[in-house]
Amino acid sequence: MVAYMPDQDATGVRDPADALAAVAALRRLADQLEDAAVEQAMRSGWSWPDVAEALGITRQAVHKKHAKRLIAAGVKLRRRDDVRG
Protein backbone atom coordinates (compact mmCIF):
# COMPACT_ATOMS: atom_id res chain seq x y z
CA MET A 1 0.00 0.00 0.00
CA VAL A 2 1.31 3.40 -0.96
CA ALA A 3 1.12 6.03 1.76
CA TYR A 4 -0.84 9.11 0.75
CA MET A 5 1.22 12.27 0.54
CA PRO A 6 -0.40 15.72 0.25
CA ASP A 7 1.26 16.35 -3.13
CA GLN A 8 -0.03 13.04 -4.55
CA ASP A 9 -3.38 12.31 -6.11
CA ALA A 10 -5.55 9.23 -5.68
CA THR A 11 -3.19 7.17 -7.86
CA GLY A 12 -0.39 7.50 -5.34
CA VAL A 13 1.90 8.81 -8.07
CA ARG A 14 3.51 12.24 -7.89
CA ASP A 15 4.31 12.66 -11.59
CA PRO A 16 1.23 13.10 -13.82
CA ALA A 17 3.08 11.47 -16.73
CA ASP A 18 3.62 8.33 -14.63
CA ALA A 19 -0.01 8.34 -13.49
CA LEU A 20 -1.29 8.67 -17.07
CA ALA A 21 1.07 5.96 -18.30
CA ALA A 22 -0.28 3.66 -15.59
CA VAL A 23 -3.87 4.40 -16.63
CA ALA A 24 -3.02 3.68 -20.28
CA ALA A 25 -1.35 0.40 -19.30
CA LEU A 26 -4.38 -0.63 -17.23
CA ARG A 27 -6.70 0.13 -20.16
CA ARG A 28 -4.59 -2.03 -22.48
CA LEU A 29 -4.63 -4.85 -19.95
CA ALA A 30 -8.39 -4.53 -19.44
CA ASP A 31 -8.92 -4.67 -23.23
CA GLN A 32 -6.75 -7.78 -23.51
CA LEU A 33 -8.63 -9.48 -20.66
CA GLU A 34 -11.98 -8.57 -22.22
CA ASP A 35 -10.89 -9.89 -25.63
CA ALA A 36 -9.81 -13.21 -24.12
CA ALA A 37 -12.94 -13.57 -21.98
CA VAL A 38 -15.30 -12.74 -24.85
CA GLU A 39 -13.52 -15.21 -27.12
CA GLN A 40 -13.72 -17.93 -24.46
CA ALA A 41 -17.42 -17.25 -23.90
CA MET A 42 -18.22 -17.33 -27.61
CA ARG A 43 -16.23 -20.53 -28.12
CA SER A 44 -18.26 -21.99 -25.24
CA GLY A 45 -21.51 -21.21 -27.04
CA TRP A 46 -22.57 -18.00 -25.34
CA SER A 47 -24.81 -15.65 -27.31
CA TRP A 48 -24.13 -11.98 -27.95
CA PRO A 49 -26.84 -10.98 -25.42
CA ASP A 50 -25.27 -13.28 -22.80
CA VAL A 51 -21.85 -11.68 -23.26
CA ALA A 52 -23.32 -8.17 -23.38
CA GLU A 53 -25.22 -8.69 -20.14
CA ALA A 54 -22.11 -10.01 -18.40
CA LEU A 55 -20.15 -6.95 -19.53
CA GLY A 56 -22.95 -4.49 -18.76
CA ILE A 57 -23.15 -3.19 -22.33
CA THR A 58 -25.53 -3.63 -25.26
CA ARG A 59 -25.48 -6.58 -27.63
CA GLN A 60 -24.77 -4.19 -30.46
CA ALA A 61 -21.76 -2.70 -28.64
CA VAL A 62 -20.18 -6.06 -27.89
CA HIS A 63 -20.81 -7.27 -31.43
CA LYS A 64 -19.31 -4.12 -32.97
CA LYS A 65 -16.23 -4.34 -30.75
CA HIS A 66 -15.50 -8.07 -31.07
CA ALA A 67 -17.15 -9.67 -34.13
CA LYS A 68 -14.45 -9.01 -36.74
CA ARG A 69 -11.66 -10.16 -34.43
CA LEU A 70 -13.55 -13.32 -33.48
CA ILE A 71 -14.31 -14.17 -37.11
CA ALA A 72 -10.63 -13.66 -37.99
CA ALA A 73 -9.72 -16.00 -35.11
CA GLY A 74 -11.99 -18.69 -36.54
CA VAL A 75 -14.62 -18.54 -33.81
CA LYS A 76 -18.01 -19.86 -34.95
CA LEU A 77 -20.45 -17.14 -33.98
CA ARG A 78 -24.01 -17.94 -33.01
CA ARG A 79 -26.90 -16.53 -34.94
CA ARG A 80 -30.17 -15.49 -33.32
CA ASP A 81 -31.89 -18.69 -34.43
CA ASP A 82 -29.13 -20.97 -33.05
CA VAL A 83 -29.97 -22.77 -29.82
CA ARG A 84 -27.38 -23.39 -27.12
CA GLY A 85 -27.18 -26.92 -25.93
Protein Blocks (a to p, Z undefined) as FASTA:
>chain_A
ZZddfkbcfkopablklmmmmmmmmmmmmmmmmmmmmmmmmmnopafklmmmmnopafkl
mmmmmmmmmmmnopacddfkbccZZ
